[in-house]
Amino acid sequence: MGNGVDAMRRNILFSDLPKLCKGKISGVDTPSAILSLSLDSRKVFSGEGAVYFAIKGPNHDGHSFLWEAYQKGWRLFVVESLPKDIERFENASFFLTSDSLQTLQELAAAHRRRFSLPVVAITGSNGKTIVKEYLYQLLASSISVVKSPKSWNSQVGVPLSVWPLADHHEAGIFEAGISQPGEMARLKNIIQPTIGIISNIGPAHDALFTSREQKLAEKMKLFEGCKKLIYCTDHFAIDRFLSGNVLPGVAGIGWGQGKGAKYAVSTVGSKLKLAWEMGKVEIDLPFTDDKSVENLCHAVVAALEMGINQSILARQVSVLSAIPMRLSLKEGVFGSRLVDDSYNNDFQGLEAALDLAITHSHGKPISVVLSDILQAGENEKELYKHVNDMLVSKGVSKLVAIGPTISANGDAFRMACEPYVSTEAFLEQIKEKQFAGQTVLIKGARSFRFEEIVKRLQAKVHRTVLEVNLEALQHNFQFYKSILEPGVKTMVMLKAFAYGSGSGEIGRTLQYLKADYVAVAYPDEGVLLREQGVHLPVMVMNAPEESFDKLPAYSLEPEIFSLSQLQNYGEWSQGKSEAPPIHIKVDTGMHRLGFATSEIEAVVKLLGRYPTIKVASIFSHLAGSENNAFDDFTHVQARTFLDCYEQLSRHLGYKPIRHLVNTAGISRFKSYQFDMVRVGIGLHGIEPTEEEQGQLTVVARLKTVVSQVRRLAAGQTVGYSRAGKTNKNTDVATIAIGYADGYPRSLGNGKGKVLINEQLLPTIGSVCMDMTMVDVTGVDVREGDEVVVFGEHPSANQVAEWADTIPYEILTSVSERVKREYLSF
Ligand SMILES: *Cc1c(COP(=O)(O)O)cnc(C)c1O
């Protein structure tokens, strides 16, 4: 850890805790140095000095995992109550406090106080993570920088982000996010920033604040005590707010096009120009969309204010990628799976990339292809020793080490290691088969051009791809968890290939996030989930009699919706000890499947005849939860459901799980969340009522490319049946998607639009099986350009409207021949 003696002096000891935070030590009072912090017993134990914090959330209590953590190796604990069986925890130390989260925050704040260095804090409604990643990439080649991993900006994420701060660091960059009043002051105390950036202010979390101004005032608390605050003067609300001199002692550093900006910014083509009193720079932009350029300006101004050399700045900007944090999961050749992180290689990102590889490897061996880590500061030998420890702790079986420094440090690695001095040297002798069946993490600094390795190992792809953002999935899942009443379970709906996004990847991610139950439509979907490493309980909504024999081997629990089905299941289960429990569906008004209220008595009788059948849950489905015009009907459905539930559970003598609402019902009918909710489309960032849309992030993005562009004269026709007609000179682009890919044929002839180079452009002519033509007249569109069919813009909701259907159909129609690619941080 850094330079010996100094680091030793700096470490906070577990026995220091009572001096720093409210609480007392119980069990062994140890002078152990606190080296790492964890809230998650699923993670690999990180060795001596690791502290496990038991934190209580609305739906999760870290205290339930104390024993699991102990068994994995933790001996230092911060708790709000001691375990009842404390004598089992031999040699363990507990810090007993009334608020574990506060202890975590105070500890991180005390750690932060030990260092004096420039620390940048970033907040704003959007773009925090991107601004942070850009700034990091601008600085990290010349100084040693610590930053928040991923988008760790919460009450928990911030302390964990600040903790790795060490002697060799020369700057820190942390993001801070809040969802309710009062939170920012706590984050400020932890980060103790010297420079602030406010990216922008939008509608996210509006509901919890009385006004936009109140939200802005709350966010600005982060910057109290900063020397400088960077902001865009063209954001009117922010500019006006700051002109009120609300932050005494903080110098406002505005940039923008208008007057009053310290940095006058303009873009000409793909050049960004900044001019200020002391100088000016011109930078070639690697991208030109407004959002990315705005995010970049924040980072560039911050870097200039931190004294970055201008030629380094220009060079670093030229190699930025628009969306820097993308780590993607792809299908490889010979049944392998690739985790592609060929954009950057920093030590902090390695753990996240490995965790993604582990989550999706389900037991298959993991190999890592790793380049030199180009990170200023830490001593090389130490660095690669840490890399080795990380790879070992994650169970990596093989390393391909590429680059002059990592290959020279080959003896640091205690696993099979193949060293190469360069990417070319590896490519020359690469044998694609060597990774058959494995999960391969490919992580390299930009200059190593690891995309060449990815190209060689990737299964050949159709250029139409459904991009699935697993980070967005996590965000949406956590959003729904946050609006659940305490203790309410989640059943995640993974039917229809998880709404088109891929049941294995979606299922494993939600399993990792601790969803409680899974539901699928058919037994085969359940079998697939099991084969893909999902071991949560699974409810199957349509399990015909022929499938019963298959259910026990895969622990699939059938929904039972009719008397004949119940009787068949009862007969079949006779003498079978392993018959899975059932889920009883009551029809309260949907009139699709389920027992009528008049049949409940008969159900009770049949259940009495087959006492070995266990009922896991009783549920019903709402017909109009998304529409307030049907609210009266919904209340009637709920009352009917409760009556049936009462009757059934009284006779059973126990209380099966009670569940009623789907996505739209979760927020609209809080009191009907009961024991569990069934969430489907909301996980994908699509909200049928659009009420919560601002809080959700779109998960799936269907994209393709332009295959050809041609100019047609007036009076020509386009496509089959000469359906598209040109009445003037018309530029037509043919794109590589058709109805066989799931693009509805009804979107032809201008009904649908796609996004090319930021412009929504209409179809022309009929949609063909594999291709569609688009009228691109007047827009600079070329062969190979990316086309967004649905995603953020246009949204699946919007496309559904054009096609006169609902977003569910748009999502689930994307055909299997379209490759899925999974993105994460
Ligand atoms: C599909 C389905 C859901 C999920 O509905 P969403 O509107 O996508 O949240 C819930 N319950 C049942 C019975 C379903 O079939």
The ligand as an SDF file (V2000), in Angstrom:
LIG
                    3D

 15 15  0  0  0  0  0  0  0  0999 V2000
  -46.8680  -10.2480  -18.1450 C   0  0  0  0  0  0  0  0  0  0  0  0
  -47.4860  -10.2850  -16.8450 C   0  0  0  0  0  0  0  0  0  0  0  0
  -47.1540   -9.3370  -15.8590 C   0  0  0  0  0  0  0  0  0  0  0  0
  -46.2220   -8.1830  -16.0970 C   0  0  0  0  0  0  0  0  0  0  0  0
  -46.9030   -7.1020  -16.6750 O   0  0  0  0  0  0  0  0  0  0  0  0
  -46.1700   -5.7270  -16.9600 P   0  0  0  0  0  0  0  0  0  0  0  0
  -47.2570   -4.8270  -17.3680 O   0  0  0  0  0  0  0  0  0  0  0  0
  -45.2070   -5.9930  -18.0530 O   0  0  0  0  0  0  0  0  0  0  0  0
  -45.5160   -5.3280  -15.7120 O   0  0  0  0  0  0  0  0  0  0  0  0
  -47.6890   -9.4940  -14.5970 C   0  0  0  0  0  0  0  0  0  0  0  0
  -48.5420  -10.5130  -14.3290 N   0  0  0  0  0  0  0  0  0  0  0  0
  -48.8970  -11.4220  -15.2510 C   0  0  0  0  0  0  0  0  0  0  0  0
  -49.8400  -12.5060  -14.8760 C   0  0  0  0  0  0  0  0  0  0  0  0
  -48.4130  -11.3390  -16.5380 C   0  0  0  0  0  0  0  0  0  0  0  0
  -48.7750  -12.2310  -17.4540 O   0  0  0  0  0  0  0  0  0  0  0  0
  1  2  1  0
  2  3  1  0
  2 14  2  0
  3  4  1  0
  3 10  2  0
  4  5  1  0
  5  6  1  0
  6  7  2  0
  6  8  1  0
  6  9  1  0
 10 11  1  0
 11 12  2  0
 12 13  1  0
 12 14  1  0
 14 15  1  0
M  END
$$$$
